[in-house]
């Protein structure tokens, strides 16, 4: 299909998806509503049955397949009961209703930090708490409310599980498996003449890397939850991307005759580990079990880490030798060979991390290493503790989840207070408008409110004409409700908030006209309530973090780079000075850098969801150091910033691990004077460039504007050849060189 047909195809797909969702919610809500209202004459149960289905399928956007959504809804049924009960009892007094709206509204919004499914369910749960917070204040009808809520949810669960299934998407686990397959293909080319990747294979690697980016993964398939399996699957994807990036950057082996025997062993171990990782992710584990097979792959990788001097002398590599192991006497290895081995070990380490993370993502704590390395710190923790750590990490004003929860809860509490103090008729609609129309940026909120008011006015006029013409004949309203509801939830998600408000206004009028006699003034009240709720939402959108995630992303990315610079300095100093290495070292700064990564990733995720132009973007320098302030500049590569943080942590953890596996601490000798001075100077230089990038990501008024090159031609520390430098030195240099490449991607100056 030509380019002109692509938009039409996408629009058709959006209509199809919206129609499927609309069909499910219409059948569930309509069936429950008609059953209770006309079958049993129970208006309260009918109201709650309809709004339970509408809230959890029309307002909520729980990602996943129908079966996955049904499973989430089944787990949320007790939560819905609790919200309806608490809302019913707190509603009898305005001050308790306002306090409940503030506290529960914050909690429901803040739980979005738990991942896409929690975030998708939060708006519907908010609505189920808002509904009983308004008249009639009748705790005695709680049983009818719970019965209606349960019936609406059960019908919705059945509809989600069995009706109108959505087209399947490619799961993240399969995407990671395909990336592992691509890594196998890359290794095969690197192990055969001409010993380098072809252009096609490099392009395939780049495509596989891109496919694992969160922005290119369906929301339901993103492993963003706090549990062990989700964290491990996310780390599998990050490790696969790192492995592919390292393979693409790996040059041909020096000498032109292909890799020596130790190099072939490393490449074969990487290929075998990638193959077994793909099998594990697809569930086709070896006959001896996934953990045993992956353990053998790990052992093969560790055993194939050669001592370069020994390789030059033809001596077999000592099994278990790792970074920092003492050199075996022999002829000195050429520097080009040492660097090539350093690149191979980087790739091997990424493959090992991918293999371990893949096993944990499939088997959970049963596949966790014992004891787990620093990068798998979560592997043996229980779900409640991991949830607590996720929420605790976002419990601060620098978290966009915290900011959104504060903004929403204040707007809901204010709307409830206005409705209670002024006895606003149908104040439920004002609070619902404050919930649905408040956005993360003041510009987006203003645009949304304008469209919503226009749509509500059009819908109110149409509803007023309908109510005036039909009068009290509920048969007409009953016949019209289902098709109008079907149109509402089909057109609204596709055509935008204006259409959604217009159609929802008509739907609400049809519902309430069946519950009690109604006149055209019902549409007038709906317009008034939406106006009040919109104003409240706009006010709090203006007062509470009005620029959304943009400023927070700038700040968190800058903090991330500063923390990475500290880790680089500390790690290179430790490599130069030697010392005791432990399996689970308490490395200063690592916990802070992980926390900075969490905040940067969440800010980046929200930033991607905010429409272009809904924030006032500040021009960024194309070159770190503030270059190019005179005019607009491209946005930095925020994804590369996050990856730089991960690469900093992983590289530092690897270099600080003991050279031999085992629980006992190992003392590593210091580098020679020349090597120690060279690696320290290089580490300081990389850390300095990270600080310049940090300043460019979040520039201040007096940030230096002169451009500073990331790779200074006058100082090529990466090419230094200290006398007698061991393999650990070249591994550290390779790590620092890869970090400079990450900085080039952030600034948009990378060569590939």
N, C-alpha and C positions, 0 to 999 in steps of 0.2 A: 504494500500500500504506500502511496506517495506521501510526502510530508503533509500535504493538505488534508489527507485523510486521518492522520494521527490524532488531532484534537477531537474530531468527530467520534473516533473510536473510543477515546478516553471518556468523553461525555456520555456516550452510550453505556460504557461500563459503569460509570458512576450512577446513572439512572437505574441500571439493572440491580446494582448493589443496594441502592436506596429502596427500590421496589420490593426486593426480597425482605429487607428489614421491616419495611412498612407493612407488608403482608403478615409477618409474624406478630408484630405488636397489635395490629388491627384485629386479627382473629382472636388473640388471647384477651386483649382488653375488652373488645366488643362482646365476646361470648360470656365473660364473667359479668360484665355490666348488665347485659340483657337478662342473664340467668337470675341474678339477685333482684333486679328492679322489677321485672315483669313476671318472673317465675315465683319469687318469694315475697315480693313487695317490700324488700329491705333496701331503703335508700342509702343508709350509712354503709352497709356492706358493699353495695353496688359502687358507691363512690370510691371506696378504698381499693376494691378489686380493679377498677379501671385505672386509677392513678398508680397502683403498684406496678402494673404492666407497662404503663406509659413511662414511669420514672426509670425503670431498670432496662428498658429497651429503646424508648424514644429519646429520653434525656441522657441516659448513660451511653457510653460508647465503649463497651467491654470488647477488647480485641480478641481475635481467635476464631476458630471454626465454631459451628453451631454446638457441637458436643462440648467443646471447651467452654463456651459461654454458659451452657446449661450447667456444667460442673461448678463454675464460679457462682452462678445464681443459687444453686442448691446449698453451697456453703454459706451464702449470705442470708438465707432465710431467717435463722435465729437473730442475726443482726437487725434485720428489718423489723422483726417482732419487738426487739428491745427499743428501737428508735420510735416506733409508733406508741409503745407504752409510756416511755419517758416523756415524749412530746405531749401526750394526752394529759398526764398529771401535772406537768410544769406549766401548761397553758392557762390554768385557772387564774393565775395572777400575772400581771404584766411584767413585774420585775423578775419573777422566776423564769418566765418565757424568754425574756431578753437575755438573762444570764445563761440559760440553757442554749440559746441560739449562739451566743458568743463562744461557749466552751465546746459544745458538740460540733458547731460549725467549723471551728478551728481544727478539732480532731479529725473530722471527716475529710477536710481539705488537706491536712498535713499527711494523712496516710498515703497520699499520692506518691510520696517518696519511696513507697514499697514496690513501685514498678508500674508498667502500663495497665495491667488489669485492675490494680487497686485505684489508679488514677482514673480509669474509665468508669468504674462503678461509683466513685465518690459523688458526682452530681445527682445521680438517682437516689442514693442514700440520703443526701441532703434534702431532696424533695419529700421523701417519706418521713423525715423528721419535721419538715415545715408544715405539711398538711394537717397533722393533729394539733399544731400550735395555734390554731385559729378557731373561731366559733364554728359549731356550737361547743362550748366548754362542758363536756359531758363524760366524765370518767366512767359513768355507768354503762356507756356504750362501747367500752374497750373490747369486750368479747366480739361484738359485731365488726368492729374495725379490724381486729386480728383475723377473724374468719375471712373477711373480704380480701385483706392483704395476702393471706395464704393462698386463697383460691386464684387470685390474679397471678401470683408468682408461680404457682404450680402449672397453670395453663401456659404461662410464658416459657417455663423450663421445657415443657413438652414441645412447644412450637419451635424453640431454638434447636432442640435436639433432632427433630424429625421433619420439619417443614422448610422448604426452599433453601437447601444447603448452598453455601457460597462456594465458588470455585476454589480448589486447593491452592495454597501458596507453597513456596519452597521453604521448608523449615530451616532454621539457623544451623541446626546440626548437620543437615545435608550440605548447606553452603560451606561449612567448615570442612566437611569430608571432601567436597570438590576442591577446596583449596589445598588439602593434603594430597589429593591426586595430582594437582598441578605441580606441587613441590616434587613429587616423584618424577614427573616428566622433566622438570628442570635438572634434577640430580642426574638423571640418565644422560642428558646432553653434556653436563659438566664432566661426566666420567668417560666421555667418548670424544674422539677427535671432532672438531678442533678445540675441545676442552673449554668451550665457552657457550653461552646461551645464544640461540638464534633470535632474530628479531621477533618471530612469531611466538616463541616460548616466553620471551620477556613481556610481550603484549598480553599473553595469557595470564602471566603472573600479576601484571598490573590490573587486569580485569578481575582476577580472583581477590586481590587486595581490596579493590573498590566494592566488590559484592558484599564484603563483610563489614563495610562501614555502616553504622546504625542508620544513617540517612537513607541508605539503599535497601534496608531490610524492612519488611512489613512489620508494623507495630506489634502485632500479636506474636511475632517470631523473635523479637529482640530479647536477648537474655539479660534483662535489667533488674530482676528481682534480687532480694537479699539472701535467698537460700543458697545452700551449698551447690546444688545442681546448676542454678542460674549463674552463680559467680564462676563456677568452673567452666561452663560453656562459654561465657564471655571471655574468660582467659584463654580458652582454646582458640577462639577467633583472633584474639590479639597475638597469641603466639604464632598462629599460622601466618598472619600478616607479617610479623617480624621475620619468620623463617623465609618467606618469599622475598622480602626486601633484602635480606642478607644474601640469598642465592643470586639475585639480580646483580648485586654489587660485587660478587665474588669474581675476581679476574681469572684469567687462564693461569694455570700453574707455571712457575718460572722454568725456563729451559726449553719449552716447546715440545718436550717429549711426553707430556702427560703427567699425571700425579704419580708420586712414588707409592710404594706399597702402604705406608701408614695413611697417606691421603686417600687411597682407594678404600681402605677400611672405614675411614670416617664417612666418606660419601656413601658407601654401601649401608652403613649403620643409619645414616640420615634417611636414605631411601626406604629402608626396611621399617624404620620407626614411623615415617609418614604413611606407609602402606597400612601398618597395623593400626595407626590412629584413625585412618579412614574406615577400616573394617570395624573398629570399636564404635565409632560414631554411628555407623549403619546397623549396629547390633550383631554383625557377623564376626564375633570374637573367635580366637583360636580355640582348638579343642581343649586345651589345658586351662582355659579361662583367660579372661581379659587381663586380670591383674598379673597373672604369671607371665603371659606373653609380653605385656608391656614392661614387666620387670626385666625379662631377658633382653628386650630391646634397649632398655636403659643400661644394663650391664655391658651390652655390646658397644654402646656409645662410649661409656666410660673407659672400657678396655682399649678402645681404638684411639684414645687421646694420646698421641705419641710424645715422647721426649725428643725434640728436634735434634739435639746433639747425638742422641743414640741412633736416631734414624739415619743421620749422616754417616755414622760409623757402621751401620748395618746391624745394630743391636736391636733386638725386639723391645717394644715398648713395655714398660712395667705395668701390669694389670692394676687398675685403680688409680693411676697417676692422673692428677688434675692440675688445674691452674695453681701455680706457686710451688709445685713439687721441685725438689732439688734436681739439678741437672746431672746426668750421667756423663762422666768424662768421655770425650771424643772430639773429633775435628769440629771446628765451629761451623754452624749452619749459615748459609748465605742469608742476608737480611731479607731478600725477596721471598725466600722460602719460609722464614719465620713469620713474615706478615701474612703469607698465604695460609699457613697453618692457623694463625690467629683468626682469620676470616672463617676458616672451616670450623673452628671450635665455637665461634659465635653462632654459626648456623646449626651446629650440633646441639648447642645449649637451647636454642629456640625450638628445635625438634623435640628435645627431651621435655621441655616445658609443655609443648603441645600434647605430647603423648600422655603425660601425667594428668594434665587438665582434662583431656578427653576421657580418661578412665574415671576420674572423679565425677565428671558431668553425667556419665552413664550409670555408675554404680554408687555414687555418693561417698559417704565416709568410709565405706568398706574398701575403697581403692586408694584412700589417702596414704601418702608415704609416712613411714614411722621412723623418726619424727619428721613432720612435714617441714620442708624448707621454708624460708621466709616468704617466698612468693605464694605459697599455699597455706598461709596462716589460718585461713578460714576452714580448712578441710575437715577438721575434727570437731567443729563447733556445732551445737544444736541450733535448730531454726529459731527458737525464741531469743537466744543470745544474738544471733546474726540480725534479726529484726530490730532488737534493741540498739545494736551498734549502728544500724542504718539510720534509725530515727534520731538517735543521740548525735550522730554526725551532722544531721541537718537542723538540729535544734539551736539555731543561731541566726542572727539577722543577715548574715552573708549568704544564707541558703535561699535559692529562689523558691523552694518548696515552703520554707518558713514564711517568706514574704507573701506568697500567694495565699497561704492559710490565714495570715493576719488580715490581709485585704478583704478576703471573702467573709471571714467571721465578723469583722467590724461592719461591713455593709449589711449583712443579714441581721445583726443585732440592731442596727439603726433602723432598718425597715420594720422590724418587729416592734420597736419602740414607737415609731410614728403610727403604725397601725393600731397599737394598743391605746396610746394616749388620745388620739383623735377619733377613736372608734371608726376607723376607715372601713367602709363596706368592702367585703371581699379583699381584705388586706393580704390574704394569701398570694394574690396575684402580684402585689407590689414586692413582696419578699422573693417570689419566684423570678420577677424581672431583675431584681438586684443580683440574684444568683447567676442567671443565664446571660446577662448583658455586661457584667463586669469583666474586663479584659486585663491582661498583664501590662499594657501600656496605655497611657492616657489618650494617645492619638487613636489607637485601635478602639478603645472604649467609646470615644467621641463618634467615630465612624459607625460603630455598631449601634449606638443609641440613636443616631440620626436615621439609620435604615430601619431600626426596630420601631421607632415612633411612626415613621411613614407607613410601614406595613401594618402596624396596629390600627392606625387611623383608617386605612383602606378596609381592613377586616372588620373594624367596628361599624363602619358605614354599611357594609354588606350584611353583617349580623343584625343591625338595627332594622334594615329593610325587611329581612327575613322574619324577625320576631314580630314586627308590626303587621306584616301581611298574613302570617300563619296564626298568630295569636296563641291560644292555649291547646291547640291540636297536637298532642304529643306524638301521634302516629307519624306525622310528617317528619318530626325531629328524629324519631327512632329509625325511620327508613333512610334519612339523609346522613345519619351519623357515620355509618361504616364507610361509604364511599368518600365522604369528606375527610375522615381520619386517614384513609388510604392515601389520598392526595396530599394531605398535610405532611406525612412522614416520608413521602416520596419527593415532593418538590422542595421542601424545606432544606434538607441536607445538600441538595444540588444547587439550588438557585440562591441560597443565602438567607441571612437573618431576616431581611425584609419580608420575603415570601413566607418564611417560617412563622413569623409573628402574625402575619395576615391570616394564614390558614389556621393557625392555632387559636386565634381569637374566634373564628367561626366555629371551630370544633368545641371550644369551651362553652360558647353560647348554646350549641345544640345539646351538650351534656346537661348544663344547669337548667335549661328549659324543660328537660324531662324530670329533673329532680324536684322542681317546684315551679309554680307559675311565674313567668318572666315576661317583662316588657322590653321595649327597645332601649330603656334606660340601662339595662344590663350591659349593653355594648359601651355605653358612655362610662360606666363605672370601670370597665375593663381598661379603657383608654386612660382614665385618670390614674388607676393603679400602676399601669405600666410606666406612665410619665413619672410618678413619684419614685418607683423603684429604679428607673433609669437615672434620675437625678442623684439619688443616693449612691448608686454604683459609680457614676461619673465623678462625684465628689471624692469618694475614697480611692478611685483610680488616680485622681490628681494628687491626693495627699500622700498616699502610700506607694512608694517606689514607682513613680509614674513612667519611668523609662524602661520598665520591663527587665529583661535579662541582659540587655546590651552592656550597660555599665557594670553589672555584676560579672559578666563574662570577661570583660576587660580586666577588672580587678582580680578575679580569681586566677585568670591565666597569668597575670603578672606575678602574683604571689607564688604560683606553681613554678614559674621560671626562677624566682629567687630561691625557693627551697631546693630546686634541682641544682642550682649553682653551689649551694652549701654542701650538698651531698657529693658533688664532683670534687670539691676541694678536700673534703674529709677522706674520700675514698682514695684519691691519688696520694695523699699524705700517708695513709695507712699502707698502701702498696709500696711506697718508697721506703718507709721505716720498718716494715715487717711487723711481727708481733704474733700474738696468740689468735688463732682462728677457731671458732666454735660452730657447731651445726646450726644452732639457733641464736645467732649473735644479737645482742641488744644494741643495734646501731643507732646512734643519736640522729634524729632528723627524719628517719624513715617513716615513723607514724605520722608526723606532721605532713610529710609529702604525700602520703596516701590520702590523708584528709583533704589536702588541697586538690588532689586528683578527683575526689568525689564531688567537691563543690564545682570544679571546673566542668566536669562531665555533665552534671545536672544543669548548670547554666547554659552549656552549649546545646543540650537537648531542648530546653525551652526556647532558646534563641532561634533554633531551626523552625520551631512551630509558630513563631510570630511573623506575620506578613511583612513583606518588604515595604519599608516606608512607615511602619508603625512606630518607629523609634527614630530619633535624630542621630544618625550615625556620625561619629566623629571621624575625620580623615586619619588614616593610619599611614605611617611611613612605610614605603616599600622596602627601605633598608632600615634595619634596626639602628637606633641611635637618633631617630627623629628626622630622617631625611625627607625632603619633599613636603614640607608643611604648607607650602604656598597654594596648593590645590588639592582636590580630592585624590585619594589614593585607594588602591584595591584593599579589600578587607584581608587581614592575615588569614592563614590557613589554621583555623582554630582546631580542626581535627589533628593536624600535625603537632600542635602545642600539647594536646593530650597524649599523643603517642610519644613525644619527647619525654614527658614525665614518666610514662611507663618504662621507656628504655633506660632512663636514668636509674630507676629503682632496680630493674632487673639486672642491669650490668653491675651496679654496685653490690647487689646481693651475691652475684656470681663471683666477683673478684674477692669478696670477703669470706667466702665459704672455705672450710679447711681443704687442703689438697688431697687428703685421703678420706674416704668415707668411714664413718664410725662415730661413736658417741664421745670419744675422748678429745679434748682440745689438742690442737697441733700448733707448734711454734714455727712460723715461717721466717726465714732469714731476711734481712733488709736487702734492697738492691745495692749494687755497687754505686760508688759516688757519682759517676757520670750518668748512669741510668736514673738514679734517684733525682738528680738535679733536672734532667731532661723531662721526666714524667711529671715532676712537680710544676715546672714552668708551663708545660703543656696544659695540665689541669687548671692552673690559674688562668691561663689564656682562654680556655673554653668557658670557665665559670664567668670570666669577665664578659665574654660575648653573650652569655645567657642573661647577664644583668642588663646589657644594652637592649636585648630583645624584650626583656621585661619592661624596660622604660618605654619602648616603642609600642608595646601592647596597651599600656595604660599611661599615656604621656601626661605630664603635668605642664604647668605654664612655663617652667624654666628648663624643661628637658632639652638637652643638647640637640641642635638641629643638624649639625654636620654629619654626613654619612660616614659610617665606619664599616669597612669590609669585614665580613665574617671570617674569611680566610685571608690573612695578611700575607701578600707575596714576599714581604721582607722577612717574615718569620715563618718558616716551614718546619715547625716542630715535629710534624708527622713524619718527616723524612729523616729525622735524626737517627744516627747509628751509634749509640754508645758502645764503648768497648766492653765486650763480654756480657751484654744485656741478656737476661734470661727470657724464656718464653712469656712469663707473666708480664714483663714490660711491654711486649708487642701486643699482647691481648688487651692491656689497658689502653694502649695507643689506638688500637682498632676501635675500641668502645668510644673513646673520645672523638675519633674521626666520624663515627656514625652519629654522634650527638651534634656535631657541627652540620652534618647533612640534614638532620632534623631541623635545625635552626634555619637552614637555607630554605627548606620547605615552608616553614612558618612565614618567612619574609618573602616568599615567592621568587627566590633567586637560585633555586636548585637547578642543576644542569640536567637532571633526568627525573 
